[in-house]
């Protein structure tokens, strides 16, 4: 976890407890990094601004309250020798968090996943989902149910690709997964899903024996490449899992069956529109997960959000 030196913690000061701040402090303490704890004061709806003459005064009071609450969170961490800044952002949460990341070159954003409290129906909430899709740095969304230690970390790898960016992300994903599981004395698993190109088309045009030979050869090649990557990049004990099927379904089922509490994965823009669509079925996978997620971005990722 030493790669994270400049961590932005997006919290909600209205919550009674802030375990996300403690977890961020733990990372900063071990990496020698620094923290910035932020909360967002959203603009009042137009109906309020139209009907309430002193709405700006009320907004300023809200900002002041949040600033004081953030300082209360920061004070005990400073006493521990951790460098901590605080800031109240004003505007739409996801946009302002991303702008703060760009302005100050943060390398990690941490936020609590909304879970059952999400109004959008997504486990990660609207803001969390937008951060996963558009934030230029790594995003760690922590489930409310997360224990102080991650007991089972899952590294999602795509070793079938020859793309240099995929190779870079695979190495970072496995390295971080290894570091986190080792730190928490937890179990480390790695997963790769595979499928046969145009399987239904081939089944309808080839004999059964010919298709089964293609299937065996494909699985063998995928297995060899996956296990070679694992052996070349870590000496840690890894539960390696190569599964045939759609990645979103296979990974979701694996996390539930094996009680995975942290998924580490890479997200890559594939659509040609920078930062809009994540590749490797990451968007579908993320929409189905119910545990903490650490999503890594490639070094050339460009956010569609601009700094004013």
Order of alpha helices (4+ residues) and beta strands (2+ residues): beta-alpha-beta-alpha-alpha-beta-alpha-beta-alpha-beta-beta-alpha-beta-alpha-alpha-beta-alpha-beta-alpha-beta
